[in-house]
């Protein structure tokens, strides 16, 4: 064991002259428009506002945390208001949070006293490492990798393992202010040292299989300085000139695409890359050490720990493309993330720096190691949290953060053992997330045709520019939303400008919006873990239904009504409330179009409300629930729904390429359908050709006696659509249902001011279509009340509806549904009295909306 030559004696934290961050406020801001993002990106350049970014403003829909000095808070708020940016204040006084980050010293020769409920100073960490090496001298060696700019040793713990097939190098605290990284690396050292006696089998497995080398503090000078002088100090402490400049960002100083991305040549900046690659003694020392290890051992793993953000970052930092074994690492990382989530419910993300944060960087240790030495498994981990505390992570969160990361790291490394099996499974099941389609830099546009020529332009966008329509072009002056891939955008915009087309940008990067749609895992037999603040995968939904059936076995009965094309169950749920025999029936359909996640979310919410209605204080809900016999099909297209989670978020059809809502036996193959399989509206070979539509058809037929309501839930557009979709005429009892729909739309609007339009498909979306489930049900079984809901929103988010809007959507939609189910005598009298006035007002509002959309585009184009 190499002895430590000396220890750096730290000043007592309480007596040092530290930079004071009293009353510095930490803001969270979410840029939704390009001009808002540009303002934030230029904010640090404004000399009259003193701000510090904790997370960089890199792309739309990514949260940005900004620390603002007390003298500039009012001005900062005024600027945010000017740019229509809404802020959340995470703390009014960051210094108070820093003061709670307890830092303790270590007592020599008491290894067990080093706990992970406080932070530790460098002297204590080095003393503890010495004692660990002494206590486990048969398998642990303490060595100095090199010296820092101020002469401190950079210490590493090396584990002996003569049977190891490969080596793992772990590095922490490359940045001085990222204290949690050092705590995790010391936590890992402790558990690897004691792995033989651990009950955690996978930990024993990785401890035996690999030789471990760990560097808890790669930047000792910066680490000390962040404790003694400036809590937010990031760089090393190399003196750079005569003007008092200090420090290089060590993770920009490695020889990988040096100083090209997210690096600065200005020594005053936090991301200063230094005068040349490996100009700093710390990066030189690590580079030489890695080279030495690589020359005599097989280095298969290199892991660097940073904070904060809850991410696993796959190389390379400067690339947009996914290179080399990215898919393999993404797959292993997702397995790790799932196990971490199960521990505390903390969600991590995975991808390149560009995928996860929206910018590129260069000069980092992991990319250099992977590129230079072909290290197969090189990753960067960003530990807790996601921005609520950031660098001020409280001491009580240290141990949970360490535990979940240990679980994730071990899971990731044991997944490597099953590489061949996983690869075979991936090849068999192409729906694996490793091969999922990403929509980075796909742009969502909204266009409004004001002439037949313009309408023709929009209808040809799929052929010309690979457009994916989120809302199809219909009538003149009706909005249409569509995405254009990045390689086609320039051609599209030039063509649109040449033709005088009115359009605007809704989202510059669709993938960023999709990434915000958090998908939560359901914990079996923990009903509260199924909420409507996140989306859920198919298996989780089905597990929740089973638990719901178990908990309310007298009310909830699950029945498979058929199998999907890929042999998944299509589940129906019957709710039997007291005295529900011989009552009229209601059928609720959801998830016929795969990408319409909010449809599935609402139907599960609707089902839950009906099941719990006997205990509810909502009289309208209780009354409606008691009047009917209830049947729910939450996910009619289970294959497609799962496919949107693992393969292509915008997939619409079943796995035979058929639009199931064009495959029912009414006007089959007629208007609004296609016989070409590659189109989004392919109707199939014949009516009910698909197992999903056939199963639903048979199920409805079995329930057709006394069937009074049929509700189908879709997204998006905020419409209440009344049959028949294949006709522009108002047929059957349209007028009656229209009156009911106007009242329901009024109920919906009262809660959050969300406005719905009521009418046929032609009246609302502006086009006709055939083979629709609701139209077939009404025509075949003479069901009086058939309504298709197109849920939130009106195009601002579309299929990328954020999780925060799930519950509001559910609340307001329930208001509308209950209005349809509970037309009281007073309401019936009122609807007759106001129908003409409301219908007239509805038309006036439609004209107003059309006029306003047109005016909006004129302003966007010419202002």
GINORFEN-V185683 format. One record per pair of residues at least 24 apart in sequence whose C-alpha atoms are under 8 Angstrom apart, sorted by sequence separation. I is the first residue (numbers start at 1). J is the second residue. D is the distance in Angstrom with one decimal. If there is no record, write none. Layout:
# GINORFEN-V185683
[[I	J	D] [I	J	D]]
This chain:
# GINORFEN-V185683
[[133	157	7.7] [248	272	5.4] [249	273	5.8] [253	277	5.2] [254	278	5.6] [452	476	7.3] [465	489	8.0] [658	682	5.3] [659	683	5.8] [663	687	5.2] [664	688	5.6] [189	214	7.2] [247	272	7.8] [248	273	5.9] [249	274	7.5] [253	278	5.7] [451	476	6.5] [607	632	7.0] [657	682	7.1] [658	683	5.8] [659	684	7.5] [663	688	5.6] [720	745	7.8] [34	60	7.1] [49	75	7.5] [248	274	5.5] [253	279	7.2] [449	475	8.0] [450	476	5.6] [465	491	8.0] [658	684	5.4] [663	689	7.1] [33	60	6.7] [49	76	7.0] [240	267	7.6] [253	280	7.5] [449	476	5.3] [450	477	5.4] [465	492	6.7] [653	680	7.2] [663	690	7.5] [31	59	7.9] [32	60	5.4] [129	157	7.3] [448	476	7.4] [449	477	5.4] [652	680	7.1] [31	60	5.5] [32	61	5.6] [126	155	7.6] [185	214	7.0] [254	283	6.6] [448	477	5.5] [449	478	7.0] [603	632	7.6] [664	693	6.6] [30	60	7.7] [31	61	5.7] [185	215	7.5] [186	216	6.3] [250	280	7.5] [253	283	6.9] [322	352	7.6] [448	478	5.9] [449	479	7.5] [604	634	6.2] [660	690	7.5] [663	693	6.8] [730	760	7.5] [30	61	6.0] [31	62	7.0] [185	216	5.3] [219	250	8.0] [448	479	4.8] [603	634	5.6] [30	62	6.2] [31	63	7.4] [157	189	7.8] [248	280	7.6] [250	282	7.6] [320	352	7.6] [447	479	5.7] [448	480	6.4] [658	690	7.7] [660	692	7.5] [728	760	7.2] [30	63	4.8] [183	216	7.8] [250	283	6.5] [319	352	7.8] [446	479	6.5] [447	480	5.4] [660	693	6.2] [664	697	7.8] [728	761	7.9] [29	63	5.8] [30	64	6.2] [182	216	5.0] [320	354	6.0] [446	480	5.5] [447	481	6.5] [577	611	7.8] [600	634	5.7] [656	690	7.9] [728	762	5.6] [28	63	6.6] [29	64	5.2] [181	216	7.6] [182	217	6.1] [235	270	6.9] [317	352	6.5] [318	353	7.9] [319	354	7.3] [320	355	7.5] [446	481	4.4] [575	610	7.7] [600	635	6.2] [725	760	6.1] [726	761	7.9] [727	762	7.4] [728	763	7.4] [28	64	5.6] [29	65	6.5] [234	270	6.8] [312	348	7.2] [314	350	7.4] [316	352	6.7] [317	353	5.6] [318	354	7.9] [445	481	5.6] [446	482	6.6] [575	611	6.6] [718	754	8.0] [720	756	6.7] [722	758	7.6] [724	760	6.4] [725	761	5.0] [27	64	8.0] [28	65	4.6] [29	66	7.9] [310	347	7.1] [311	348	5.2] [312	349	6.2] [313	350	5.9] [314	351	5.6] [315	352	6.0] [316	353	7.8] [317	354	7.3] [444	481	6.8] [445	482	5.5] [718	755	6.9] [719	756	5.1] [720	757	6.1] [721	758	6.0] [722	759	5.6] [723	760	5.9] [724	761	7.5] [725	762	6.9] [27	65	5.5] [28	66	6.5] [310	348	4.8] [311	349	4.7] [312	350	4.7] [313	351	5.4] [314	352	4.9] [315	353	7.8] [444	482	5.6] [445	483	6.2] [718	756	4.8] [719	757	4.8] [720	758	4.8] [721	759	5.3] [722	760	4.8] [723	761	7.6] [26	65	6.7] [27	66	5.2] [310	349	6.5] [311	350	5.6] [312	351	6.7] [313	352	5.2] [314	353	7.4] [444	483	4.3] [445	484	7.8] [718	757	6.6] [719	758	5.9] [720	759	6.5] [721	760	5.1] [722	761	7.2] [26	66	5.6] [27	67	6.3] [311	351	8.0] [313	353	6.1] [320	360	7.8] [443	483	5.3] [444	484	6.7] [719	759	7.9] [721	761	5.8] [728	768	7.2] [26	67	4.5] [27	68	7.6] [319	360	6.7] [442	483	6.2] [443	484	5.5] [727	768	6.4] [25	67	5.7] [26	68	6.4] [168	210	6.6] [170	212	7.8] [238	280	7.6] [318	360	4.7] [442	484	5.7] [443	485	6.7] [586	628	6.6] [726	768	5.0] [24	67	6.5] [25	68	5.3] [166	209	7.8] [167	210	5.5] [168	211	6.1] [169	212	6.3] [170	213	6.2] [171	214	6.1] [172	215	6.2] [173	216	6.6] [174	217	6.8] [176	219	6.3] [313	356	7.9] [317	360	5.8] [318	361	5.1] [442	485	4.6] [443	486	7.2] [584	627	7.4] [585	628	5.4] [586	629	6.2] [587	630	6.3] [588	631	6.2] [589	632	6.2] [590	633	6.1] [591	634	6.3] [592	635	6.7] [594	637	6.3] [721	764	7.2] [725	768	5.4] [726	769	4.8] [24	68	5.5] [25	69	6.7] [39	83	7.8] [164	208	7.0] [165	209	6.7] [166	210	5.5] [167	211	4.6] [168	212	5.0] [169	213	4.8] [170	214	4.6] [171	215	4.8] [172	216	4.8] [173	217	4.8] [174	218	5.0] [175	219	6.5] [176	220	7.4] [179	223	7.6] [317	361	5.3] [318	362	5.6] [441	485	7.1] [442	486	5.3] [583	627	6.7] [584	628	5.2] [585	629	4.7] [586	630	5.1] [587	631	4.8] [588	632	4.7] [589	633	5.0] [590	634	4.7] [591	635	4.5] [592	636	5.0] [593	637	6.7] [594	638	7.7] [597	641	7.8] [725	769	5.4] [726	770	5.1] [24	69	4.7] [25	70	6.9] [163	208	7.8] [164	209	5.2] [165	210	6.3] [166	211	6.4] [167	212	6.0] [168	213	6.0] [169	214	5.8] [170	215	6.0] [171	216	6.0] [172	217	5.4] [173	218	5.5] [174	219	5.1] [176	221	7.6] [177	222	7.5] [311	356	7.6] [317	362	6.0] [441	486	5.6] [454	499	7.8] [583	628	5.4] [584	629	6.1] [585	630	5.9] [586	631	6.1] [587	632	5.8] [588	633	6.2] [589	634	6.1] [590	635	5.4] [591	636	5.4] [592	637	5.0] [595	640	7.8] [719	764	6.6] [725	770	6.4] [23	69	7.2] [24	70	5.2] [163	209	7.3] [164	210	4.7] [165	211	7.9] [167	213	7.6] [169	215	7.9] [170	216	7.8] [171	217	7.3] [172	218	6.0] [173	219	6.0] [176	222	4.3] [177	223	6.5] [439	485	7.8] [443	489	7.9] [580	626	7.0] [583	629	5.9] [585	631	7.5] [587	633	7.8] [588	634	7.6] [589	635	7.6] [590	636	6.2] [591	637	5.9] [594	640	4.7] [595	641	6.5] [719	765	8.0] [23	70	5.5] [36	83	6.0] [161	208	7.4] [164	211	5.6] [171	218	6.6] [173	220	7.9] [175	222	6.9] [176	223	4.0] [317	364	7.6] [454	501	6.5] [579	626	7.9] [580	627	7.4] [589	636	7.1] [591	638	7.7] [593	640	7.5] [594	641	4.3] [725	772	7.3] [21	69	7.8] [25	73	7.5] [35	83	7.7] [36	84	7.7] [175	223	7.4] [176	224	7.5] [329	377	7.4] [577	625	7.9] [578	626	7.7] [580	628	6.5] [581	629	7.3] [593	641	7.7] [594	642	7.8] [717	765	7.9] [737	785	6.7] [36	85	7.0] [161	210	7.2] [176	225	7.4] [177	226	5.7] [577	626	6.9] [580	629	5.7] [594	643	7.7] [595	644	6.0] [161	211	5.4] [173	223	7.2] [176	226	5.9] [317	367	6.5] [591	641	7.2] [594	644	6.5] [725	775	6.9] [160	211	6.5] [315	366	7.2] [316	367	5.5] [325	376	7.6] [723	774	7.2] [724	775	5.6] [733	784	7.4] [159	211	6.0] [160	212	7.9] [315	367	5.7] [449	501	7.2] [577	629	7.7] [723	775	5.5] [158	211	7.8] [159	212	5.4] [448	501	7.8] [449	502	7.0] [576	629	6.6] [31	85	6.8] [158	212	6.1] [159	213	6.3] [177	231	6.2] [447	501	7.6] [448	502	5.8] [575	629	6.8] [576	630	7.1] [595	649	6.2] [672	726	7.8] [30	85	7.2] [158	213	4.5] [177	232	5.2] [315	370	7.8] [447	502	5.7] [448	503	6.4] [556	611	7.3] [574	629	7.9] [575	630	5.2] [595	650	5.4] [637	692	6.5] [671	726	6.5] [723	778	7.7] [29	85	7.0] [30	86	7.2] [157	213	5.7] [158	214	6.6] [176	232	7.7] [177	233	5.5] [178	234	7.9] [344	400	7.8] [447	503	4.1] [555	611	6.9] [574	630	5.7] [575	631	6.5] [594	650	7.9] [595	651	5.7] [596	652	7.9] [636	692	6.6] [670	726	7.8] [752	808	7.8] [29	86	6.4] [30	87	7.4] [136	193	7.4] [156	213	6.7] [157	214	5.2] [176	233	5.8] [177	234	5.3] [261	318	6.7] [446	503	5.4] [447	504	6.6] [574	631	4.6] [594	651	6.1] [595	652	5.4] [29	87	4.9] [132	190	8.0] [156	214	5.4] [157	215	6.6] [175	233	7.9] [176	234	4.6] [445	503	6.7] [446	504	5.4] [573	631	5.7] [574	632	6.5] [594	652	4.7] [28	87	5.7] [29	88	6.6] [156	215	4.5] [175	234	4.8] [176	235	6.2] [445	504	5.7] [446	505	6.4] [552	611	8.0] [572	631	6.8] [573	632	5.0] [593	652	5.0] [594	653	6.3] [667	726	7.4] [27	87	6.4] [28	88	5.0] [119	179	7.3] [155	215	6.2] [156	216	7.2] [175	235	5.9] [176	236	7.3] [344	404	7.5] [445	505	4.6] [446	506	6.5] [572	632	5.5] [573	633	6.4] [593	653	6.0] [594	654	7.5] [636	696	7.7] [752	812	7.3] [27	88	5.7] [28	89	6.2] [119	180	7.8] [154	215	7.6] [155	216	7.6] [175	236	7.7] [257	318	7.8] [304	365	7.8] [343	404	6.5] [444	505	6.2] [445	506	5.3] [572	633	4.6] [593	654	8.0] [751	812	6.2] [27	89	4.5] [28	90	6.6] [155	217	7.4] [304	366	6.8] [443	505	7.2] [444	506	5.4] [445	507	7.1] [535	597	7.3] [571	633	6.2] [572	634	7.2] [712	774	6.8] [26	89	5.9] [27	90	5.6] [120	183	7.8] [154	217	6.8] [219	282	6.7] [303	366	7.2] [315	378	7.2] [341	404	7.9] [443	506	7.6] [444	507	4.9] [570	633	7.7] [571	634	7.5] [711	774	7.6] [723	786	7.1] [749	812	7.6] [25	89	7.1] [26	90	5.4] [27	91	7.4] [119	183	7.0] [154	218	6.2] [218	282	7.0] [302	366	6.9] [314	378	7.3] [315	379	6.8] [340	404	5.1] [443	507	5.6] [444	508	6.4] [571	635	7.4] [710	774	6.9] [722	786	6.6] [723	787	7.4] [748	812	4.9] [25	90	7.6] [26	91	5.3] [154	219	7.5] [314	379	5.4] [340	405	6.9] [443	508	4.5] [444	509	7.6] [570	635	7.0] [571	636	7.9] [722	787	5.3] [747	812	7.7] [748	813	6.3] [25	91	5.6] [26	92	6.6] [154	220	6.8] [313	379	5.8] [314	380	6.8] [442	508	6.8] [443	509	5.4] [444	510	6.6] [535	601	6.9] [570	636	6.2] [593	659	7.5] [721	787	5.7] [722	788	6.6] [25	92	4.4] [26	93	7.6] [116	183	6.9] [153	220	7.7] [302	369	7.5] [312	379	6.9] [313	380	5.0] [340	407	6.2] [441	508	6.4] [442	509	5.4] [443	510	6.0] [570	637	7.6] [593	660	7.4] [710	777	7.7] [720	787	6.5] [721	788	5.0] [748	815	5.7] [24	92	6.5] [25	93	5.3] [26	94	6.7] [152	220	6.7] [218	286	8.0] [312	380	5.9] [313	381	6.2] [339	407	6.9] [340	408	5.4] [441	509	4.4] [442	510	5.6] [570	638	6.8] [592	660	6.5] [593	661	7.6] [720	788	5.9] [721	789	6.3] [747	815	5.9] [748	816	5.2] [23	92	6.0] [24	93	5.2] [25	94	6.1] [152	221	7.1] [312	381	4.7] [313	382	7.8] [339	408	6.3] [440	509	5.8] [441	510	6.6] [442	511	7.3] [532	601	6.9] [569	638	7.8] [592	661	6.8] [719	788	8.0] [720	789	4.9] [721	790	7.7] [747	816	5.6] [23	93	4.1] [24	94	5.7] [311	381	5.9] [312	382	6.3] [439	509	7.3] [440	510	6.4] [441	511	7.2] [568	638	6.8] [719	789	5.9] [720	790	6.5] [746	816	7.9] [22	93	5.7] [23	94	6.6] [24	95	7.2] [116	187	7.4] [148	219	7.2] [150	221	6.6] [310	381	7.5] [311	382	4.9] [336	407	7.4] [337	408	6.2] [439	510	5.8] [440	511	4.9] [568	639	7.0] [718	789	7.3] [719	790	5.0] [744	815	7.3] [745	816	6.2] [21	93	7.5] [22	94	6.6] [23	95	6.9] [148	220	6.9] [149	221	7.4] [310	382	5.1] [311	383	7.0] [336	408	4.4] [339	411	7.4] [439	511	4.6] [440	512	7.2] [718	790	5.1] [719	791	7.0] [744	816	4.3] [747	819	7.1] [21	94	6.3] [22	95	4.8] [148	221	6.7] [302	375	7.2] [309	382	5.4] [310	383	5.0] [336	409	6.8] [438	511	6.4] [532	605	7.4] [564	637	7.3] [566	639	6.5] [710	783	7.5] [717	790	5.5] [718	791	5.0] [743	816	8.0] [744	817	6.9] [21	95	4.9] [22	96	7.2] [175	249	7.4] [301	375	6.4] [306	380	7.2] [307	381	7.9] [308	382	5.2] [309	383	6.2] [310	384	5.3] [336	410	7.9] [564	638	7.0] [565	639	7.4] [709	783	6.6] [714	788	7.2] [715	789	7.5] [716	790	4.9] [717	791	6.2] [718	792	5.4] [744	818	8.0] [20	95	7.0] [175	250	7.3] [300	375	5.2] [301	376	6.8] [302	377	6.5] [303	378	5.8] [304	379	6.5] [305	380	5.9] [306	381	5.9] [307	382	4.7] [308	383	5.2] [309	384	6.1] [310	385	6.0] [336	411	5.1] [564	639	6.7] [708	783	5.5] [709	784	6.8] [710	785	6.5] [711	786	6.0] [712	787	6.6] [713	788	5.8] [714	789	5.9] [715	790	4.4] [716	791	5.0] [717	792	6.1] [718	793	6.1] [744	819	5.2] [174	250	6.5] [175	251	7.7] [299	375	6.3] [300	376	5.6] [301	377	4.8] [302	378	4.6] [303	379	5.1] [304	380	4.8] [305	381	4.9] [306	382	4.7] [307	383	5.0] [308	384	5.4] [309	385	5.6] [310	386	6.0] [335	411	7.0] [336	412	5.2] [707	783	6.1] [708	784	5.9] [709	785	4.8] [710	786	4.8] [711	787	5.3] [712	788	4.7] [713	789	4.9] [714	790	4.7] [715	791	4.7] [716	792	5.4] [717	793	5.6] [718	794	6.1] [743	819	7.0] [744	820	6.1] [174	251	6.7] [300	377	5.9] [301	378	5.6] [302	379	6.5] [303	380	5.8] [304	381	6.2] [305	382	6.1] [306	383	6.2] [307	384	6.6] [308	385	5.6] [309	386	4.6] [335	412	6.8] [700	777	7.6] [704	781	6.3] [708	785	6.1] [709	786	5.7] [710	787	6.6] [711	788	5.8] [712	789	6.2] [713	790	6.3] [714	791	6.1] [715	792	6.4] [716	793	5.7] [717	794	4.6] [743	820	7.9] [300	378	7.9] [303	381	7.4] [305	383	7.2] [307	385	7.7] [308	386	6.6] [309	387	6.8] [711	789	7.4] [713	791	7.2] [715	793	7.7] [716	794	6.7] [717	795	6.7] [294	373	7.5] [308	387	7.4] [332	411	8.0] [333	412	6.0] [716	795	7.4] [740	819	7.7] [741	820	7.0] [332	412	5.3] [335	415	7.7] [740	820	6.1] [309	390	7.9] [717	798	7.9] [308	390	5.9] [716	798	6.0] [307	390	7.7] [308	391	7.0] [332	415	5.9] [715	798	7.7] [716	799	7.0] [740	823	7.6] [307	391	7.3] [332	416	7.3] [687	771	7.7] [715	799	7.3] [355	440	7.7] [757	842	7.8] [277	363	7.9] [149	236	7.5] [150	237	7.1] [149	237	6.4] [150	238	7.3] [683	771	7.6] [743	831	7.2] [149	238	5.4] [565	654	7.8] [566	655	7.6] [13	103	8.0] [273	363	7.6] [565	655	6.7] [565	656	7.4] [740	831	7.5] [739	831	6.3] [739	832	7.8] [672	767	7.5] [672	768	5.7] [673	769	6.5] [739	835	6.3] [742	838	7.6] [262	359	7.7] [671	768	6.3] [672	769	3.9] [673	770	6.6] [122	220	7.3] [262	360	6.4] [263	361	7.0] [671	769	5.1] [672	770	6.1] [261	360	5.7] [262	361	4.8] [263	362	7.1] [670	769	7.2] [671	770	5.8] [261	361	4.4] [262	362	6.8] [538	638	6.9] [670	770	5.5] [122	223	7.5] [260	361	7.4] [261	362	5.3] [669	770	6.8] [670	771	7.7] [122	224	6.6] [260	362	6.1] [331	433	7.1] [668	770	6.1] [669	771	7.1] [121	224	7.3] [259	362	6.4] [331	434	5.8] [538	641	7.2] [667	770	5.6] [668	771	5.0] [258	362	6.0] [259	363	6.5] [330	434	6.3] [538	642	6.1] [666	770	6.7] [667	771	5.9] [257	362	5.6] [258	363	5.0] [537	642	6.7] [666	771	5.0] [121	227	7.6] [256	362	6.2] [257	363	6.0] [328	434	7.1] [665	771	5.8] [666	772	7.1] [256	363	4.7] [327	434	5.0] [662	769	7.7] [664	771	4.5] [255	363	5.7] [256	364	6.9] [327	435	7.2] [537	645	7.1] [662	770	5.9] [663	771	5.1] [664	772	5.8] [252	361	7.9] [254	363	4.5] [662	771	4.1] [663	772	7.0] [664	773	5.7] [666	775	7.1] [252	362	6.0] [253	363	5.2] [254	364	5.6] [603	713	7.6] [661	771	6.2] [662	772	5.3] [663	773	8.0] [666	776	5.3] [10	121	7.9] [252	363	4.0] [253	364	6.8] [254	365	5.9] [256	367	6.7] [661	772	4.8] [662	773	7.8] [665	776	6.2] [10	122	7.9] [251	363	6.1] [252	364	5.2] [256	368	5.1] [661	773	5.9] [664	776	6.4] [10	123	7.1] [251	364	4.4] [255	368	6.3] [587	700	7.9] [600	713	8.0] [666	779	7.9] [8	122	7.8] [9	123	6.7] [250	364	7.8] [251	365	6.1] [254	368	6.5] [599	713	5.3] [8	123	6.3] [599	714	5.2] [7	123	6.3] [598	714	7.7] [599	715	6.5] [598	715	7.0] [585	703	7.7] [596	714	6.3] [7	126	7.8] [596	715	5.6] [587	707	7.8] [596	716	7.8] [585	706	6.2] [586	707	6.3] [589	710	7.8] [593	714	7.4] [570	692	7.5] [584	706	5.2] [585	707	4.6] [586	708	6.1] [587	709	6.4] [588	710	6.0] [589	711	6.2] [590	712	6.1] [591	713	7.4] [592	714	7.8] [583	706	7.8] [584	707	5.8] [585	708	5.7] [586	709	4.7] [587	710	4.9] [588	711	4.9] [589	712	4.7] [590	713	5.3] [591	714	7.2] [181	305	5.6] [584	708	5.9] [585	709	6.7] [586	710	5.9] [587	711	6.3] [588	712	6.0] [589	713	6.3] [590	714	7.1] [181	306	5.8] [565	690	7.6] [586	711	7.8] [588	713	7.9] [181	307	6.8] [565	691	6.2] [180	307	7.1] [564	691	5.7] [565	692	7.5] [154	282	7.8] [178	306	6.4] [563	691	6.6] [564	692	5.5] [178	307	5.5] [562	691	7.3] [563	692	7.0] [167	297	6.9] [169	299	7.9] [178	308	7.7] [562	692	7.2] [149	280	7.3] [166	297	6.9] [167	298	6.0] [168	299	6.4] [175	306	7.6] [1	133	7.6] [149	281	5.9] [166	298	4.9] [167	299	4.7] [168	300	6.5] [169	301	6.3] [170	302	6.1] [171	303	6.4] [172	304	6.1] [173	305	7.2] [174	306	7.5] [563	695	7.6] [98	231	7.7] [148	281	5.7] [149	282	7.2] [165	298	7.3] [166	299	5.7] [167	300	6.0] [168	301	4.6] [169	302	4.9] [170	303	5.0] [171	304	4.8] [172	305	5.1] [173	306	6.8] [562	695	5.3] [147	281	6.7] [148	282	5.4] [166	300	5.9] [167	301	6.5] [168	302	5.9] [169	303	6.4] [170	304	6.0] [171	305	6.3] [172	306	6.8] [561	695	6.0] [146	281	7.7] [147	282	6.8] [168	303	7.7] [170	305	7.8] [514	649	7.8] [561	696	7.4] [1	137	7.8] [146	282	7.2] [147	285	7.3] [561	699	6.6] [2	141	7.3] [3	142	7.5] [146	285	5.1] [1	141	5.1] [2	142	5.8] [3	143	7.6] [4	144	7.6] [145	285	6.0] [146	286	7.7] [1	142	5.6] [2	143	5.3] [145	286	6.8] [1	143	7.0] [2	144	7.5] [8	152	7.0] [145	289	6.3] [7	152	7.9] [650	799	7.9] [232	391	7.7] [599	791	7.3] [598	791	7.5] [624	818	6.7] [621	818	6.5] [624	821	6.0] [620	818	6.5] [624	822	6.2] [623	822	7.6] [181	383	7.3] [597	799	7.5] [620	822	7.0] [180	383	7.5] [596	799	6.2] [598	801	7.6] [206	410	6.9] [595	799	6.8] [602	806	7.7] [606	810	7.7] [601	806	7.3] [605	810	6.8] [203	410	6.2] [206	413	7.2] [602	809	7.6] [202	410	6.5] [206	414	7.1] [598	806	6.8] [602	810	5.5] [606	814	7.1] [202	411	7.5] [205	414	7.9] [18	228	6.0] [19	229	5.8] [20	230	7.9] [436	646	5.8] [437	647	5.7] [438	648	7.4] [17	228	7.1] [18	229	3.9] [19	230	5.0] [435	646	8.0] [436	647	3.8] [437	648	5.1] [16	228	5.7] [17	229	6.0] [18	230	5.6] [19	231	7.4] [179	391	7.8] [202	414	7.1] [431	643	6.2] [433	645	7.9] [435	647	6.4] [436	648	5.8] [437	649	7.5] [16	229	6.8] [18	231	7.7] [178	391	6.5] [180	393	7.9] [433	646	4.5] [10	224	7.6] [13	227	6.8] [177	391	6.9] [432	646	5.6] [433	647	5.9] [13	228	5.9] [183	398	7.3] [187	402	6.8] [431	646	5.5] [432	647	6.5] [12	228	7.9] [431	647	5.2] [11	228	6.9] [184	401	7.8] [430	647	7.9] [10	228	7.8] [180	398	6.7] [184	402	5.2] [188	406	6.9] [183	402	7.5] [184	405	7.9] [471	716	7.9] [471	717	8.0] [535	803	7.0] [534	803	5.1] [533	803	5.4] [534	804	7.8] [532	803	7.8] [533	804	6.0] [533	805	7.9] [534	806	7.5] [533	806	6.1] [532	806	6.0] [533	807	6.4] [532	807	5.7] [119	395	6.8] [118	395	5.1] [117	395	5.6] [118	396	7.4] [117	396	5.6] [117	397	7.6] [118	398	7.3] [117	398	6.0] [116	398	6.1] [117	399	6.1] [116	399	5.3] [517	800	6.8] [513	797	7.9] [517	801	7.2] [517	802	5.5] [518	803	6.7] [514	800	5.4] [516	802	6.4] [517	803	5.7] [478	765	7.8] [513	800	5.8] [516	803	7.6] [478	766	7.1] [513	802	7.6] [506	796	6.4] [510	800	7.9] [101	392	7.0] [474	765	6.7] [475	766	5.0] [506	797	7.9] [97	389	8.0] [101	393	7.2] [474	766	4.5] [475	767	6.9] [101	394	5.5] [102	395	6.3] [473	766	7.7] [474	767	4.9] [98	392	5.5] [100	394	6.4] [101	395	5.3] [473	767	8.0] [62	357	7.4] [97	392	5.8] [100	395	7.2] [97	393	7.9] [97	394	7.2] [59	357	7.5] [90	388	6.1] [94	392	7.6] [58	357	6.7] [59	358	5.5] [90	389	7.6] [58	358	5.2] [59	359	7.8] [58	359	5.7] [481	795	6.9] [65	387	6.7] [470	798	7.1] [470	799	7.5] [54	390	7.5] [504	857	6.9] [503	857	6.4] [502	857	5.8] [502	858	7.4] [504	860	7.1] [502	861	7.4] [478	850	6.8] [477	850	5.9] [479	853	7.9] [477	853	8.0] [477	854	7.3] [448	853	7.7] [448	854	7.3] [60	507	7.7] [60	508	7.1] [60	509	7.0] [59	509	7.7] [62	512	7.2] [61	512	6.2] [60	512	7.1] [61	513	6.2] [59	512	7.7] [61	516	7.7] [33	507	7.8] [34	508	7.8] [32	507	8.0]]
